[in-house]
Amino acid sequence: MSLSLGVRLLSAVTLVVGLTGDDPGQNPTSAGTVQASEVSGTWTAEIRSARVFLQLRTSSSDGGDWSNGQMIPADEFGGIPVNEERFTASSLKFELRREAGTLAFEGAFRDGRGAGLFTFRSRPEYVGEMKALGYADDLSSIWLRYRLAIHDVGPKYIRALAAEGYSKLSLDEVQRAKTHGVNIEYIRDLKALGYRNIALDGLVRAHDHGISADYVKAMRGAGYSNLTLDELVHTHDHGITPEYIDELAKGGFKDLALQDLVRAHDHGVNAQFIQETKNNGISMPTIDGYIRLHDHGIRSSFVADLRALGYDKLPADDYVRLHDHGVTPTFIREVAAQGFKNLPIDDLVRLHDHGVSADYIADMKDVGIKDLTIDQIVRLRDHGITPGFVNHVRARGFKEDSTEGLIRLKNGGLWK
């Protein structure tokens, strides 16, 4: 059967099941309805690094459908080469055997990507074996058995969990642990590292958040040897790696408290930022100091440009103040070109805060208002004295050029 023909045939198939939603496990066949003996659907797959990313899709005559995707080791399939990522076959049959039953596939592969049809058939002994372990769920539903087969939930996994201390679990708990990657090897690896008597939900959370045995070992090697699983989840979620810890240590910050590590990373402080800051003559005694600099936008280029303008011996707080008030190297250069050179930090901040730009100074010069002090230019700007106002004053016959005289005229209503 060709792949295209198989897909066309599938669209005409009517499954005899009682499915009424998206999750086949929640739709057992109602009383008086003939039980379905198999589940059929379509599959797509891609072979990557000796694993198969398998996507399954099933649908019913009432329009409900369900899909599932997961990565499965290639050697668990019968009929697929393990290390052939560009595997090509025009007509292929292969299978995946689980305790709950067997999924039989047919279709085609091209350059490691495949598609086709599948059928799931339950293993008759499965229901009895599960009931013997205390699972009285309605395993007569072919859809529930299909779901359990996909996730490889069966007596073997349940017994292994019990041997590790996880017994009397509900079927939902077992399935959740399996689908979230909590296999027996994972449990044993964490136990060997001292994480015993951890609730199954705690293991699920740890695995979901990327806590592997290798990560635990690496964090211990970096000096953090007594972290709880919750603390490990916290550090991993915030991007804390042993490499990051080592970088900060080389920058002079060893043995930081866990929350300081997290804060530094969250606020963008890394070894490069610390070193560049030091290269520009700013050395902070604590990690909080570097966090503050980064939060206020103090970057290497900003500091280097200020140093080139003669502001090379400023304390860190002055760089922060300048940046917070919008005083850029460009602003300093422009007002210097208008005669305000080598201004103290306070004057630079004052000019910018009061809206005195280089253009304003130049425009006032063009109408003859020049050789002003910082106080005078700020007062003029605060009182709304513009070149337009000066021209208006002169057009009315006034020859007032002094700062206080212009302000008196403006306050007296001459502008109107």
C-alpha positions in Angstrom: 0.0 0.0 0.0 1.4 3.4 -0.9 1.5 6.2 1.7 -0.9 8.5 -0.2 -3.3 5.6 -0.7 -3.1 4.7 3.0 -3.9 8.2 4.1 -6.9 8.3 1.7 -8.2 5.0 3.0 -7.9 6.2 6.6 -10.1 9.2 6.0 -12.9 6.7 5.0 -12.5 4.5 8.1 -15.3 4.7 10.8 -14.0 3.7 14.2 -16.6 1.8 16.3 -15.9 3.6 19.6 -17.6 5.9 22.0 -15.2 8.8 21.8 -16.7 12.2 22.6 -13.8 14.5 23.4 -10.1 15.1 22.9 -8.8 12.5 25.3 -9.6 8.9 24.4 -8.8 7.8 27.9 -11.9 9.6 29.2 -14.4 8.0 26.8 -15.1 4.4 27.6 -17.6 2.6 25.4 -21.1 2.9 26.9 -23.1 -0.1 28.0 -24.8 -2.0 25.1 -22.2 -0.8 22.6 -19.8 -3.2 21.0 -16.3 -2.8 22.4 -13.7 -1.7 19.8 -10.9 -4.2 19.5 -8.3 -1.8 18.1 -7.4 1.8 17.5 -6.3 3.1 14.1 -4.8 6.4 13.0 -2.0 8.1 11.2 1.7 8.6 12.2 4.6 10.8 11.3 8.1 10.3 12.4 11.6 11.7 12.2 14.8 9.8 13.1 17.3 11.9 15.1 20.4 10.7 16.9 19.2 7.1 17.3 15.8 8.3 18.5 12.5 8.6 16.8 10.3 11.6 17.3 6.9 9.9 16.8 3.6 11.8 16.3 0.4 9.8 16.5 -3.1 11.0 15.6 -6.4 9.2 15.9 -9.9 10.3 15.1 -13.5 9.0 15.5 -16.6 9.2 13.4 -18.1 11.9 15.6 -15.3 14.3 14.9 -13.3 13.9 18.1 -9.5 13.4 17.7 -6.4 13.0 19.9 -2.7 13.4 19.1 0.4 12.5 21.0 4.1 13.2 20.3 7.1 11.8 22.0 10.8 10.8 21.5 11.4 7.1 21.7 14.8 5.3 21.4 15.0 3.8 17.9 16.0 0.4 19.3 12.6 0.0 20.9 11.1 -0.4 17.4 11.2 -3.5 15.4 12.0 -2.7 11.8 13.7 0.7 12.0 17.5 1.0 11.7 19.0 2.5 14.9 21.7 4.8 13.4 20.5 5.7 10.0 19.2 9.2 10.1 18.6 9.5 6.4 16.8 6.2 6.3 14.6 5.8 3.1 12.1 3.1 2.4 9.1 3.2 0.0 7.1 0.5 1.7 7.8 -0.4 5.3 6.2 -2.3 8.2 7.5 -2.0 11.7 6.1 -2.2 15.3 6.4 -0.9 18.8 5.7 -3.5 21.5 4.4 -2.4 24.9 3.0 -4.3 27.8 -0.5 -3.0 27.0 -0.3 -4.1 23.4 1.4 -3.6 20.1 1.4 -0.6 17.7 1.8 -1.9 14.1 2.9 0.7 11.6 3.0 0.8 7.8 4.1 3.6 5.5 7.3 5.1 4.0 10.4 7.0 5.0 12.5 9.5 3.0 15.7 10.9 4.4 14.8 10.0 7.9 11.3 11.3 7.8 8.3 9.1 7.5 4.5 8.9 7.6 1.7 6.4 7.2 -1.0 4.4 9.1 -0.9 2.5 12.4 -3.1 0.1 14.3 -3.0 -0.6 18.0 -4.1 -4.0 19.3 -4.2 -4.7 23.0 -2.5 -7.7 24.7 -5.2 -9.9 26.2 -3.3 -10.6 29.5 -2.7 -6.9 30.2 -6.0 -6.2 32.0 -5.6 -9.2 34.3 -2.1 -8.3 35.2 -3.0 -4.7 36.1 -6.0 -5.9 38.2 -3.7 -8.2 40.1 -1.7 -5.2 41.1 -4.8 -3.5 42.4 -5.8 -1.4 39.4 -9.5 -1.8 39.1 -9.9 1.1 36.6 -12.1 0.4 33.6 -9.3 -1.1 31.5 -12.0 -2.6 29.2 -11.7 0.7 27.3 -9.5 0.2 24.3 -8.7 3.9 24.4 -7.4 3.8 27.9 -5.2 0.8 27.0 -4.0 2.6 23.9 -3.0 5.6 26.0 -1.2 3.4 28.5 0.6 1.7 25.7 1.8 4.9 24.2 3.3 6.0 27.5 4.6 2.4 28.2 2.7 2.1 31.5 2.4 -1.4 32.7 3.2 -3.9 35.5 6.9 -3.7 35.0 7.1 0.0 35.7 4.6 -0.2 38.5 6.5 -3.0 40.3 9.8 -1.0 39.8 8.2 2.1 41.4 7.0 0.0 44.3 10.5 -1.4 44.8 11.8 2.2 45.1 9.1 3.0 47.7 6.4 4.3 45.5 3.5 1.9 46.0 -0.3 2.3 46.2 -0.3 4.9 43.5 -3.3 5.7 41.4 -3.2 4.9 37.7 -3.2 8.7 37.0 -0.2 9.1 39.3 1.7 6.3 37.6 0.9 7.6 34.2 1.9 11.2 35.1 5.3 10.1 36.4 6.0 8.0 33.3 4.9 10.7 30.8 7.0 13.3 32.6 10.1 11.3 32.3 10.4 9.9 35.8 11.9 6.5 35.1 13.5 4.2 37.5 17.0 5.2 36.5 16.1 8.8 37.3 14.8 7.9 40.7 17.9 5.8 41.5 20.3 8.5 40.3 18.7 11.1 42.7 18.7 8.6 45.5 22.4 8.0 45.1 22.9 11.7 45.4 21.0 11.8 48.7 17.5 12.7 47.5 15.5 10.0 49.3 11.9 10.0 50.4 11.0 12.6 47.8 7.3 12.6 46.9 6.6 11.4 43.4 5.1 14.9 42.5 8.4 16.4 43.7 10.3 14.1 41.3 8.0 15.0 38.5 8.5 18.7 39.2 12.3 18.3 39.3 12.4 16.4 36.0 10.1 18.9 34.4 12.4 21.7 35.4 15.5 20.1 34.0 17.1 18.7 37.2 19.2 15.8 36.2 21.8 13.9 38.1 24.5 15.6 36.0 23.2 19.1 37.0 23.2 18.2 40.7 26.8 16.9 40.4 27.9 20.0 38.5 26.4 22.3 41.0 28.1 20.4 43.8 31.4 20.7 41.9 30.8 24.5 41.8 30.5 24.6 45.6 26.8 24.2 46.1 26.5 20.8 47.7 23.6 21.0 50.1 20.8 22.3 47.9 17.3 20.9 48.1 15.5 19.9 45.0 13.4 23.0 45.3 16.5 25.2 45.4 17.9 23.3 42.4 14.7 24.0 40.5 15.0 27.6 41.4 18.6 28.0 40.2 17.9 26.0 37.0 14.8 28.0 36.2 16.9 31.2 36.5 19.7 30.0 34.3 22.3 29.3 36.9 24.9 27.0 35.5 28.3 25.9 36.9 29.9 27.8 34.0 28.2 31.0 35.2 29.3 30.4 38.8 32.9 29.9 37.6 32.8 33.1 35.6 31.7 35.1 38.6 34.4 33.5 40.7 37.0 34.5 38.2 35.6 38.0 38.4 36.2 38.1 42.2 32.9 36.8 43.5 33.3 33.4 45.0 30.9 31.5 47.2 28.0 33.9 46.6 24.7 33.2 48.4 22.2 31.4 46.2 19.9 34.4 46.0 22.8 36.7 45.0 23.6 34.3 42.2 20.1 34.4 41.0 19.8 38.2 41.3 23.0 38.7 39.4 21.9 36.5 36.5 18.4 37.9 36.4 19.8 41.4 36.2 22.2 40.6 33.4 25.5 40.8 35.4 28.1 38.4 33.9 31.8 38.1 33.9 32.2 40.2 30.8 30.2 43.1 32.3 32.3 43.0 35.5 35.6 42.9 33.6 34.6 45.7 31.2 33.4 47.8 34.1 36.8 47.3 35.9 38.7 48.1 32.7 37.0 51.5 32.7 38.2 52.2 36.2 35.0 51.3 38.2 35.5 48.5 40.7 32.6 47.6 43.0 33.2 45.7 46.3 29.9 43.7 46.1 27.9 42.0 43.5 25.0 44.4 44.4 27.1 47.2 43.2 27.4 45.7 39.7 23.7 44.8 39.7 22.9 48.5 40.4 25.2 49.7 37.6 23.7 47.3 35.1 20.1 48.1 36.2 20.9 51.8 35.6 22.2 51.2 32.1 25.9 51.8 32.9 27.7 50.1 30.0 31.3 50.1 28.9 30.7 52.4 25.9 28.9 55.0 28.1 31.8 55.1 30.6 34.5 55.1 27.9 32.9 58.0 26.1 32.6 60.0 29.4 36.2 59.3 30.2 37.3 60.5 26.7 35.5 63.8 27.5 37.5 64.2 30.7 35.1 62.6 33.2 37.5 59.8 34.0 37.6 60.0 37.8 34.0 59.9 38.7 32.6 57.7 41.4 30.1 55.1 40.3 27.2 57.1 41.7 28.0 60.0 39.4 27.8 57.7 36.3 24.5 56.4 37.5 23.2 60.0 38.2 24.2 61.2 34.7 22.6 58.2 33.0 19.4 58.5 35.1 19.0 62.1 34.2 19.6 61.5 30.5 23.0 63.3 30.3 24.7 61.5 27.4 28.2 62.0 26.0 26.5 63.6 23.0 24.7 66.1 25.2 28.0 67.0 26.9 29.8 67.5 23.6 27.0 69.6 22.1 26.7 72.0 25.1 30.5 72.3 25.2 30.5 73.4 21.6 28.2 76.2 22.7 30.7 77.4 25.3 29.7 75.4 28.3 32.9 73.3 28.6 34.1 71.1 31.5 31.0 71.6 33.5 30.6 69.9 36.9 28.2 67.0 37.1 25.7 69.1 39.0 25.6 71.7 36.2 25.2 69.1 33.5 22.3 67.5 35.3 20.7 70.8 35.9 20.9 71.9 32.3 19.4 68.7 31.1 16.7 68.6 33.8 15.6 72.2 32.9 15.4 71.5 29.2 18.4 73.5 28.2 19.7 71.9 25.0 22.5 72.9 22.7 20.0 74.0 20.1 18.3 76.3 22.7 21.6 77.9 23.5 22.5 78.4 19.8 19.1 79.8 19.0 19.4 82.3 21.9 22.8 83.3 20.6 21.4 83.9 17.2 19.1 86.6 18.6 21.9 88.2 20.6 21.4 86.6 24.0 24.8 85.2 24.7 27.7 85.0 27.2 25.2 83.7 29.8 26.0 81.9 33.0 24.4 78.5 33.8 22.0 80.2 36.2 20.9 82.8 33.6 20.3 80.3 30.8 18.4 78.0 33.1 16.2 80.9 34.4 15.4 82.0 30.9 14.4 78.5 29.9 12.3 78.0 33.1 10.4 81.3 32.3 9.7 80.3 28.7 12.0 82.9 27.2 12.4 81.8 23.6 14.1 83.4 20.6 10.5 84.0 19.3 9.7 86.0 22.5 12.9 88.0 22.2 12.0 88.9 18.6 8.5 89.9 19.7 10.0 92.2 22.4 12.1 93.9 19.9 9.3 94.3 17.4 7.3 96.1 20.2 10.2 98.6 20.6 11.9 97.2 23.6 15.6 96.8 23.6 15.9 94.7 26.6 18.6 92.0 26.5 19.2 91.2 30.2 18.0 88.0 31.7 16.0 89.7 34.5 14.6 92.3 32.1 13.3 89.7 29.7 11.7 87.7 32.5 10.0 90.9 33.9 8.5 91.6 30.4 7.3 88.0 30.1 5.8 87.9 33.5 4.2 91.3 32.9 2.2 89.9 30.0 4.1 91.4 27.1 3.9 88.2 25.2 0.1 88.7 24.9 
